[in-house]
């Protein structure tokens, strides 16, 4: 705290932040703590804009008037009739004069360094239009229930539900341009605002620090989303309105998670899709082909097995598969590049022969994302034969040997939603596995395909995705295309020479994965300690609702 106060004179950019606080009959203790959390900010250039939404409890006005007398930065407007959360927030917003606007609920609290951290980011990124932070839920006694660690800006995840929540700080001029909070969206008003706001800017930054305490009290959404069931339908409306504004035909379908949705987009036309399966010794490509044909409902596709010119395929070709033969001696990446050159599809699906398709409509689930103008690659969800999630996007972790990526959220049972429900929601990630990847041909060709000159197989998918991201493309993971892995090929390392190339080419990018919160990283020293105890592999997580689930989650 002392360090932050001493650093204040060195801040070159010191904007005023207007905090909006709509109030309606909160308990006195929670309101006092919310107000005290603002008064305790180490960054002094703030104003607190309060709108009392016709509270009926006498102590509310008593508390507000006390703080208004204590600090001239506090401004209050009292409404004679209840305007609900949207009306009260807009009234509070009308009092704001700061360059940026932050949101605070009447029973929550900011950490003392919250605004200092926001302004600290603005010293480096003064162009930022939206800044959001991590948060945690706390109980009535102020004890932490669980932290909510968030990824960087993920537009696909944002269409699944409001993951930004608290603390979010917006540039006031853009809020004015979009007309503030929209009537009729009470309960999902901040979600709707975020969707409309982010259509105006992509200058969005995340601070991976817990700077907001979200109080989970009886009757609050923080404790149980089912307390306000109407918010679910209003969130659906916010999404479908966003799709209409963006010219995207589709609908928001329910998941089994409250206030979370699957956006099912209509596929434009019937573009040709080529499904390519590289043949590999020991893998059952027949099973792979049969599962593709059994579960595929999309009409315009073909299947080809990729092999070398001299290889012999055992037995007859399964289903309607054809064979693409390329010259002898190619590595896997060379094989894939050559086969894609022969394929006729506008979109390419690469499937490892070890995989079995599990879900009907899998190709539509992948293609609806791949058709996005700024999407370069899409990957699905890979599970083991026993039903454990193996891959749901790839993480870039510099602590891993030879700079190879980790698989995301392992090990969870197939029904488990994972941390922040990320396994069950479509979202953006840094890379997806070449075992199951959908590519738009023109994007693939624009970056030169797989880098077969410097890589053979390992890291080829990550390298491709990173080059796509360099060109402004997004990488998407969807859980609605599922595949079972049967007999995986032995893992292959990069080797010293290729590892050096990867470090030189991607060293900076590997140091920070924007879609993976640094607070979730597997700690190397903890890993070492567990290794000494014989626990170097994390235990399997029991299925939710099973007798072992409580013990596993407690552990």
C-alpha positions as CSV (number, residue, x, y, z in Angstrom):
1,X,0.0,0.0,0.0
2,X,2.8,2.4,0.9
3,X,4.6,1.5,-2.4
4,X,1.5,2.3,-4.4
5,X,1.0,5.7,-2.6
6,X,4.6,6.6,-3.2
7,X,4.3,5.7,-6.9
8,X,1.3,8.1,-7.5
9,X,3.4,11.1,-8.3
10,X,5.2,9.1,-11.1
11,X,2.0,8.3,-12.9
12,X,2.1,10.3,-16.1
13,X,-1.6,9.7,-17.0
14,X,-4.1,10.2,-14.1
15,X,-7.6,10.0,-15.5
16,X,-10.7,10.3,-13.3
17,X,-12.6,7.1,-12.9
18,X,-16.3,7.4,-12.3
19,X,-17.7,4.5,-10.2
20,X,-21.4,3.8,-10.7
21,X,-23.3,2.5,-7.7
22,X,-27.1,1.8,-8.1
23,X,-28.6,1.2,-4.7
24,X,-31.8,-0.5,-3.6
25,X,-32.5,-1.5,0.0
26,X,-29.1,-3.2,0.7
27,X,-28.3,-4.4,4.2
28,X,-26.5,-1.6,6.1
29,X,-23.4,-3.6,6.7
30,X,-22.9,-4.5,3.0
31,X,-23.5,-0.9,1.8
32,X,-21.0,0.5,4.3
33,X,-18.4,-2.1,3.2
34,X,-19.0,-1.2,-0.4
35,X,-18.6,2.5,0.3
36,X,-15.6,2.0,2.5
37,X,-13.9,0.0,-0.3
38,X,-14.1,3.1,-2.5
39,X,-12.9,5.4,0.2
40,X,-9.9,3.1,0.7
41,X,-8.6,3.3,-2.8
42,X,-4.9,4.1,-3.1
43,X,-5.6,5.9,-6.4
44,X,-7.3,9.2,-5.5
45,X,-8.8,10.4,-8.9
46,X,-12.2,8.8,-8.6
47,X,-15.8,10.0,-8.2
48,X,-18.6,7.9,-6.8
49,X,-21.9,8.3,-8.7
50,X,-24.8,6.8,-6.6
51,X,-28.4,6.4,-7.6
52,X,-30.7,5.4,-4.9
53,X,-33.6,3.5,-6.7
54,X,-36.4,4.7,-4.3
55,X,-35.1,2.5,-1.4
56,X,-37.8,2.0,1.3
57,X,-35.3,1.3,4.2
58,X,-34.6,4.4,6.2
59,X,-31.0,3.5,7.0
60,X,-30.1,3.6,3.3
61,X,-30.5,7.4,3.0
62,X,-28.8,7.9,6.4
63,X,-25.7,6.0,5.3
64,X,-25.5,7.7,1.9
65,X,-25.9,11.2,3.3
66,X,-23.1,10.5,5.8
67,X,-20.7,9.5,3.0
68,X,-21.7,12.4,0.9
69,X,-20.8,14.7,3.7
70,X,-17.5,12.9,4.3
71,X,-16.2,13.2,0.8
72,X,-16.9,15.7,-2.0
73,X,-16.2,13.0,-4.6
74,X,-19.5,11.4,-3.7
75,X,-22.6,12.5,-5.7
76,X,-26.1,11.0,-5.1
77,X,-29.3,11.1,-7.0
78,X,-32.5,9.9,-5.2
79,X,-35.4,8.6,-7.3
80,X,-39.0,8.9,-6.2
81,X,-40.1,5.8,-8.1
82,X,-38.3,2.5,-8.6
83,X,-36.6,2.4,-12.0
84,X,-35.0,-1.1,-11.6
85,X,-31.4,-1.8,-12.2
86,X,-31.2,-0.4,-15.8
87,X,-32.9,2.9,-15.0
88,X,-30.9,3.4,-11.8
89,X,-27.6,2.6,-13.6
90,X,-28.3,5.1,-16.3
91,X,-29.2,7.7,-13.7
92,X,-25.9,7.1,-12.0
93,X,-24.2,7.3,-15.4
94,X,-25.7,10.7,-16.0
95,X,-23.8,12.0,-13.0
96,X,-20.4,10.7,-14.3
97,X,-17.8,13.1,-15.6
98,X,-14.7,10.8,-15.6
99,X,-12.9,9.6,-18.6
100,X,-13.5,6.0,-17.6
101,X,-16.5,4.4,-15.9
102,X,-16.4,1.4,-13.5
103,X,-19.3,-0.6,-12.1
104,X,-19.9,-1.6,-8.4
105,X,-22.9,-3.4,-6.9
106,X,-24.2,-2.2,-3.5
107,X,-23.2,-5.3,-1.6
108,X,-19.8,-5.9,-3.2
109,X,-16.4,-4.4,-2.5
110,X,-13.2,-3.3,-4.4
111,X,-9.8,-4.3,-3.2
112,X,-7.8,-1.2,-2.1
113,X,-5.5,-1.4,-5.2
114,X,-8.2,-1.9,-7.8
115,X,-8.2,1.5,-9.4
116,X,-4.4,1.8,-9.0
117,X,-4.0,-1.4,-11.1
118,X,-6.4,-0.1,-13.7
119,X,-4.5,3.2,-14.1
120,X,-1.2,1.3,-14.0
121,X,-2.3,-0.6,-17.1
122,X,-3.3,2.7,-18.7
123,X,0.3,4.0,-18.3
124,X,1.3,1.3,-20.8
125,X,-1.9,1.1,-22.8
126,X,-3.5,4.6,-22.8
127,X,-5.5,3.5,-25.8
128,X,-7.4,0.9,-23.8
129,X,-11.2,1.2,-24.1
130,X,-12.2,-1.6,-21.8
131,X,-10.3,-3.1,-18.9
132,X,-11.5,-6.0,-16.8
133,X,-10.0,-7.9,-13.9
134,X,-10.3,-11.1,-12.0
135,X,-12.6,-11.4,-9.0
136,X,-13.6,-13.6,-6.2
137,X,-16.9,-14.6,-4.5
138,X,-16.9,-14.0,-0.8
139,X,-19.4,-15.0,1.9
140,X,-21.3,-12.8,4.4
141,X,-18.2,-12.8,6.7
142,X,-15.9,-11.7,3.9
143,X,-14.3,-15.1,3.5
144,X,-13.2,-16.2,0.1
145,X,-15.4,-18.8,-1.5
146,X,-13.6,-19.1,-4.8
147,X,-11.6,-16.9,-7.2
148,X,-12.8,-16.4,-10.7
149,X,-9.7,-16.4,-12.9
150,X,-10.5,-15.2,-16.5
151,X,-8.8,-15.5,-19.9
152,X,-7.9,-12.6,-22.1
153,X,-10.5,-11.2,-24.5
154,X,-12.2,-14.1,-26.2
155,X,-15.1,-12.9,-28.5
156,X,-16.4,-16.5,-28.9
157,X,-16.5,-17.1,-25.2
158,X,-18.2,-13.7,-24.8
159,X,-21.0,-14.9,-27.0
160,X,-21.5,-17.9,-24.7
161,X,-22.1,-15.8,-21.6
162,X,-20.8,-12.8,-19.6
163,X,-17.4,-13.8,-18.3
164,X,-16.1,-10.3,-17.8
165,X,-18.5,-9.3,-15.0
166,X,-16.5,-7.5,-12.3
167,X,-14.4,-5.3,-12.3
168,X,-15.1,-3.8,-15.7
169,X,-14.0,-0.3,-16.6
170,X,-15.3,1.4,-19.8
171,X,-14.3,4.5,-21.7
172,X,-17.2,7.0,-21.1
173,X,-17.3,8.4,-24.6
174,X,-18.1,5.0,-26.1
175,X,-20.7,4.3,-23.4
176,X,-22.4,7.5,-24.5
177,X,-22.2,6.6,-28.1
178,X,-24.1,3.3,-27.5
179,X,-26.7,4.9,-25.3
180,X,-25.7,3.4,-21.9
181,X,-27.7,0.5,-20.6
182,X,-30.7,-0.8,-22.5
183,X,-34.2,-0.9,-21.1
184,X,-35.9,-4.3,-20.8
185,X,-32.6,-6.2,-20.1
186,X,-32.7,-6.0,-16.3
187,X,-30.6,-8.9,-14.9
188,X,-28.6,-9.2,-18.1
189,X,-28.0,-5.5,-18.6
190,X,-24.2,-5.6,-18.1
191,X,-23.9,-8.6,-20.5
192,X,-25.9,-6.7,-23.2
193,X,-23.8,-3.6,-22.6
194,X,-20.6,-5.6,-23.0
195,X,-21.8,-7.2,-26.3
196,X,-22.8,-3.8,-27.7
197,X,-19.7,-2.0,-26.4
198,X,-17.2,-4.6,-27.9
199,X,-18.7,-4.1,-31.3
200,X,-17.2,-0.6,-31.2
201,X,-13.7,-1.5,-30.1
202,X,-11.2,-4.3,-29.9
203,X,-8.8,-2.3,-27.5
204,X,-9.7,-4.6,-24.6
205,X,-7.2,-5.5,-21.8
206,X,-7.3,-8.0,-18.9
207,X,-5.6,-7.6,-15.5
208,X,-5.1,-11.1,-14.1
209,X,-5.5,-10.0,-10.5
210,X,-8.4,-10.4,-8.1
211,X,-9.5,-6.8,-7.6
212,X,-13.2,-7.3,-6.9
213,X,-15.1,-9.1,-4.1
214,X,-18.5,-10.3,-5.2
215,X,-20.6,-11.0,-2.1
216,X,-22.6,-14.2,-2.2
217,X,-25.5,-13.6,0.1
218,X,-28.9,-15.2,0.3
219,X,-31.0,-14.4,-2.8
220,X,-28.0,-13.2,-4.9
221,X,-26.9,-14.5,-8.3
222,X,-23.4,-14.7,-6.9
223,X,-24.6,-17.5,-4.5
224,X,-27.0,-19.3,-7.0
225,X,-27.9,-18.2,-10.5
226,X,-31.3,-19.9,-10.2
227,X,-32.4,-17.2,-7.7
228,X,-33.1,-15.0,-10.7
229,X,-34.2,-17.3,-13.4
230,X,-35.5,-14.4,-15.6
231,X,-31.9,-13.4,-16.2
232,X,-31.3,-16.5,-18.4
233,X,-33.9,-15.5,-21.0
234,X,-32.7,-11.9,-21.0
235,X,-29.2,-13.1,-21.6
236,X,-30.4,-15.2,-24.5
237,X,-32.1,-12.0,-25.9
238,X,-28.9,-10.1,-25.5
239,X,-27.0,-12.7,-27.6
240,X,-29.6,-13.0,-30.3
241,X,-29.8,-9.3,-30.6
242,X,-26.0,-9.2,-31.0
243,X,-26.1,-11.8,-33.7
244,X,-28.7,-9.8,-35.6
245,X,-26.7,-6.5,-35.3
246,X,-23.6,-8.3,-36.6
247,X,-25.4,-9.9,-39.5
248,X,-24.9,-13.4,-38.2
249,X,-27.8,-15.8,-38.7
250,X,-28.1,-18.1,-35.7
251,X,-29.7,-18.7,-32.3
252,X,-28.7,-19.1,-28.7
253,X,-29.4,-22.6,-27.4
254,X,-29.5,-23.6,-23.8
255,X,-26.7,-25.6,-22.2
256,X,-27.1,-27.3,-18.9
257,X,-25.4,-24.3,-17.3
258,X,-27.4,-21.2,-16.1
259,X,-26.9,-18.0,-18.2
260,X,-24.5,-19.9,-20.6
261,X,-25.4,-20.7,-24.2
262,X,-24.3,-22.4,-27.3
263,X,-24.5,-20.1,-30.3
264,X,-25.6,-22.2,-33.2
265,X,-24.8,-20.2,-36.4
266,X,-26.4,-21.0,-39.8
267,X,-23.9,-22.2,-42.3
268,X,-23.8,-20.1,-45.4
269,X,-24.5,-22.2,-48.5
270,X,-22.9,-25.7,-48.7
271,X,-19.2,-25.2,-49.1
272,X,-17.2,-28.3,-50.0
273,X,-15.3,-29.9,-47.0
274,X,-12.4,-32.3,-47.5
275,X,-11.8,-34.7,-44.6
276,X,-8.2,-35.9,-44.7
277,X,-7.0,-38.8,-42.6
278,X,-3.2,-39.5,-42.6
279,X,-2.7,-43.3,-42.5
280,X,-0.4,-44.4,-39.6
281,X,0.9,-47.9,-38.6
282,X,-1.2,-49.4,-35.8
283,X,-4.1,-47.0,-36.1
284,X,-7.5,-48.2,-37.3
285,X,-8.3,-45.8,-40.1
286,X,-11.3,-48.0,-41.0
287,X,-13.0,-47.2,-37.7
288,X,-12.2,-43.5,-38.1
289,X,-13.8,-43.4,-41.6
290,X,-16.9,-45.4,-40.5
291,X,-17.5,-43.0,-37.6
292,X,-17.2,-40.0,-39.9
293,X,-19.8,-41.4,-42.2
294,X,-22.1,-42.6,-39.4
295,X,-22.2,-39.2,-37.6
296,X,-21.9,-36.8,-40.5
297,X,-25.2,-35.0,-41.5
298,X,-23.6,-32.3,-43.6
299,X,-24.1,-33.2,-47.2
300,X,-21.1,-31.7,-49.1
301,X,-18.0,-33.5,-48.0
302,X,-15.5,-36.1,-49.1
303,X,-13.1,-38.4,-47.3
304,X,-9.6,-39.2,-48.3
305,X,-6.9,-41.4,-46.7
306,X,-3.4,-39.8,-47.0
307,X,-0.5,-42.2,-47.5
308,X,2.8,-42.4,-49.4
309,X,3.1,-43.6,-53.0
310,X,4.6,-47.0,-52.1
311,X,2.6,-47.8,-49.0
312,X,0.1,-50.7,-49.1
313,X,-3.3,-50.3,-47.6
314,X,-4.6,-53.5,-46.0
315,X,-8.1,-54.6,-47.1
316,X,-10.6,-52.7,-49.1
317,X,-11.3,-49.0,-48.7
318,X,-13.9,-48.3,-46.0
319,X,-17.1,-46.5,-47.0
320,X,-16.7,-43.9,-49.7
321,X,-13.1,-43.0,-48.9
322,X,-10.6,-42.4,-51.6
323,X,-6.8,-42.3,-51.3
324,X,-4.4,-39.4,-51.8
325,X,-0.8,-40.7,-52.4
326,X,2.2,-38.5,-52.1
327,X,5.8,-39.1,-52.7
328,X,7.8,-41.4,-50.5
329,X,9.9,-40.0,-47.6
330,X,7.6,-37.2,-46.5
331,X,7.2,-36.2,-42.8
332,X,3.7,-35.9,-41.4
333,X,3.7,-32.1,-42.0
334,X,4.9,-32.6,-45.6
335,X,2.3,-35.3,-46.1
336,X,-0.5,-33.0,-44.9
337,X,0.7,-30.0,-47.0
338,X,0.8,-32.2,-50.1
339,X,-2.6,-33.8,-49.4
340,X,-4.2,-30.4,-48.8
341,X,-2.8,-29.3,-52.2
342,X,-4.6,-32.2,-53.8
343,X,-7.9,-31.8,-51.9
344,X,-10.8,-30.0,-53.5
345,X,-12.6,-28.7,-50.5
346,X,-12.9,-25.0,-49.6
347,X,-12.4,-26.2,-46.0
348,X,-10.0,-28.9,-44.8
349,X,-10.5,-31.2,-41.8
350,X,-7.5,-33.1,-40.6
351,X,-8.3,-36.2,-38.5
352,X,-5.9,-38.5,-36.8
353,X,-6.7,-42.1,-37.8
354,X,-6.7,-43.0,-34.1
355,X,-9.9,-40.9,-33.5
356,X,-13.5,-41.9,-33.6
357,X,-16.2,-39.3,-34.1
358,X,-18.7,-39.4,-31.2
359,X,-21.2,-36.6,-31.9
360,X,-23.8,-36.1,-34.6
361,X,-23.6,-32.8,-36.3
362,X,-19.8,-32.6,-35.5
363,X,-18.9,-31.2,-38.9
364,X,-21.5,-28.4,-38.7
365,X,-20.3,-27.6,-35.2
366,X,-16.8,-27.0,-36.6
367,X,-17.8,-25.4,-39.9
368,X,-20.1,-22.8,-38.4
369,X,-17.0,-21.4,-36.6
370,X,-14.6,-21.9,-39.4
371,X,-16.8,-19.7,-41.7
372,X,-16.2,-16.7,-39.5
373,X,-14.3,-14.1,-41.4
374,X,-11.5,-13.8,-38.9
375,X,-11.2,-17.5,-37.9
376,X,-8.2,-19.4,-39.0
377,X,-8.6,-22.8,-37.3
378,X,-11.1,-24.7,-35.2
379,X,-10.6,-27.7,-33.0
380,X,-13.0,-30.1,-31.1
381,X,-13.0,-32.0,-27.9
382,X,-10.9,-35.1,-27.5
383,X,-11.7,-37.7,-24.8
384,X,-10.2,-41.0,-23.9
385,X,-11.9,-44.4,-24.3
386,X,-12.6,-44.2,-20.5
387,X,-14.4,-40.8,-21.0
388,X,-11.8,-38.4,-19.6
389,X,-11.3,-35.1,-21.4
390,X,-7.8,-35.2,-23.0
391,X,-7.8,-32.0,-25.1
392,X,-9.9,-28.9,-25.3
393,X,-7.6,-26.5,-26.9
394,X,-3.8,-26.1,-26.3
395,X,-2.0,-24.0,-23.7
396,X,1.4,-22.3,-24.3
397,X,3.4,-23.0,-21.2
398,X,7.1,-21.8,-21.2
399,X,7.8,-24.1,-18.2
400,X,7.3,-27.2,-20.3
401,X,10.4,-28.9,-21.6
402,X,11.3,-28.1,-25.2
403,X,8.6,-25.4,-25.3
404,X,5.9,-27.9,-26.1
405,X,2.3,-27.0,-25.3
406,X,0.2,-28.5,-22.5
407,X,-3.3,-29.8,-23.2
408,X,-6.1,-27.7,-21.7
409,X,-7.9,-28.8,-18.5
410,X,-6.7,-32.3,-17.9
411,X,-7.9,-34.6,-16.4
412,X,-11.7,-34.1,-16.2
413,X,-14.4,-36.6,-16.7
414,X,-16.3,-36.1,-19.9
415,X,-19.5,-34.6,-18.3
416,X,-17.4,-32.2,-16.1
417,X,-17.5,-28.6,-17.2
418,X,-14.0,-27.8,-15.8
419,X,-12.8,-24.6,-14.4
420,X,-15.2,-21.7,-15.2
421,X,-17.1,-24.2,-17.4
422,X,-14.5,-23.7,-20.1
423,X,-14.8,-27.4,-21.3
424,X,-18.5,-27.0,-22.2
425,X,-18.3,-23.6,-23.9
426,X,-17.0,-22.4,-27.2
427,X,-14.1,-20.1,-26.8
428,X,-10.9,-18.8,-28.3
429,X,-7.5,-20.3,-27.5
430,X,-3.9,-20.0,-28.7
431,X,-3.8,-23.3,-30.6
432,X,-5.7,-26.5,-31.4
433,X,-4.3,-29.9,-32.0
434,X,-3.6,-31.2,-35.6
435,X,-5.2,-34.4,-34.5
436,X,-8.5,-32.7,-35.2
437,X,-8.3,-29.3,-36.9
438,X,-10.5,-27.5,-39.4
439,X,-8.8,-25.0,-41.7
440,X,-10.1,-22.5,-44.2
441,X,-8.0,-23.2,-47.2
442,X,-7.4,-19.5,-48.1
443,X,-6.2,-18.7,-44.6
444,X,-4.0,-21.9,-44.5
445,X,-2.4,-21.0,-47.8
446,X,-2.0,-17.3,-46.8
447,X,0.4,-18.3,-44.0
448,X,2.2,-20.9,-46.2
449,X,0.7,-24.1,-44.7
450,X,2.5,-26.2,-42.1
451,X,6.2,-25.4,-41.6
452,X,7.6,-28.7,-42.9
453,X,11.0,-27.1,-43.4
454,X,11.8,-26.6,-39.7
455,X,9.4,-29.1,-38.1
456,X,8.4,-32.7,-38.7
457,X,5.3,-33.2,-36.5
458,X,5.7,-32.0,-32.9
459,X,4.7,-28.4,-32.5
460,X,3.6,-28.2,-36.1
461,X,0.0,-27.4,-35.1
462,X,1.0,-24.8,-32.6
463,X,3.4,-23.1,-35.1
464,X,0.6,-23.0,-37.7
465,X,-1.9,-21.5,-35.2
466,X,0.6,-18.9,-34.0
467,X,1.3,-17.8,-37.6
468,X,-2.5,-17.6,-38.2
469,X,-2.8,-15.4,-35.1
470,X,0.0,-13.2,-36.3
471,X,-2.1,-12.4,-39.4
472,X,-5.1,-11.5,-37.2
473,X,-7.0,-14.8,-37.3
474,X,-8.7,-16.3,-34.3
475,X,-8.4,-19.9,-33.1
476,X,-11.6,-21.5,-31.8
477,X,-12.3,-24.5,-29.6
478,X,-15.8,-26.0,-29.6
479,X,-17.0,-28.8,-27.3
480,X,-19.8,-29.7,-29.6
481,X,-17.6,-31.8,-31.9
482,X,-16.4,-34.8,-29.8
483,X,-13.8,-37.4,-30.7
484,X,-12.6,-40.5,-28.8
485,X,-8.9,-41.4,-28.9
486,X,-8.1,-45.1,-29.0
487,X,-4.4,-45.9,-29.5
488,X,-2.4,-42.7,-29.6
489,X,1.0,-42.7,-31.3
490,X,4.0,-42.4,-29.0
491,X,4.8,-38.7,-28.3
492,X,7.7,-37.3,-30.3
493,X,9.9,-34.5,-29.0
494,X,11.2,-31.6,-30.9
495,X,14.9,-32.5,-30.5
496,X,17.5,-29.8,-29.6
497,X,17.8,-28.3,-33.1
498,X,14.1,-27.8,-33.6
499,X,13.6,-26.7,-30.0
500,X,16.1,-24.0,-30.6
501,X,14.3,-22.9,-33.7
502,X,11.0,-22.8,-31.8
503,X,12.5,-20.7,-29.0
504,X,14.0,-18.3,-31.5
505,X,10.9,-18.0,-33.6
506,X,8.2,-18.0,-30.8
507,X,10.1,-17.3,-27.6
508,X,8.1,-14.1,-26.8
509,X,4.8,-15.6,-27.7
510,X,5.4,-18.7,-25.5
511,X,6.0,-16.6,-22.4
512,X,2.4,-15.5,-22.0
513,X,-0.7,-17.3,-23.3
514,X,-3.4,-14.6,-23.5
515,X,-6.2,-17.2,-23.2
516,X,-4.9,-18.9,-20.1
517,X,-4.8,-17.0,-16.8
518,X,-1.3,-17.1,-15.2
519,X,-2.9,-17.8,-11.8
520,X,-3.8,-21.3,-13.1
521,X,-0.3,-22.3,-14.2
522,X,0.9,-25.6,-12.7
523,X,3.6,-24.5,-10.3
524,X,7.0,-26.1,-11.0
525,X,8.1,-26.3,-7.4
526,X,4.8,-27.8,-6.4
527,X,5.1,-30.3,-9.2
528,X,8.6,-31.2,-7.9
529,X,7.3,-31.7,-4.4
530,X,4.5,-33.9,-5.6
531,X,7.0,-35.9,-7.5
532,X,8.9,-36.7,-4.4
533,X,5.7,-37.8,-2.8
534,X,4.8,-40.1,-5.7
535,X,2.0,-37.7,-6.8
536,X,3.5,-36.1,-9.8
537,X,0.4,-37.0,-11.9
538,X,-2.7,-35.1,-10.7
539,X,-5.5,-37.5,-9.5
540,X,-8.4,-38.1,-11.8
541,X,-11.4,-35.9,-11.0
542,X,-14.5,-37.9,-10.1
543,X,-17.6,-37.3,-12.2
544,X,-19.8,-34.5,-10.7
545,X,-22.4,-36.0,-8.4
546,X,-20.5,-39.2,-7.7
547,X,-19.6,-40.2,-4.1
548,X,-16.0,-39.3,-4.8
549,X,-16.7,-35.9,-6.4
550,X,-16.8,-34.0,-3.1
551,X,-13.5,-35.5,-1.9
552,X,-11.8,-34.9,-5.2
553,X,-12.9,-31.3,-5.3
554,X,-11.9,-30.8,-1.7
555,X,-8.5,-32.2,-2.5
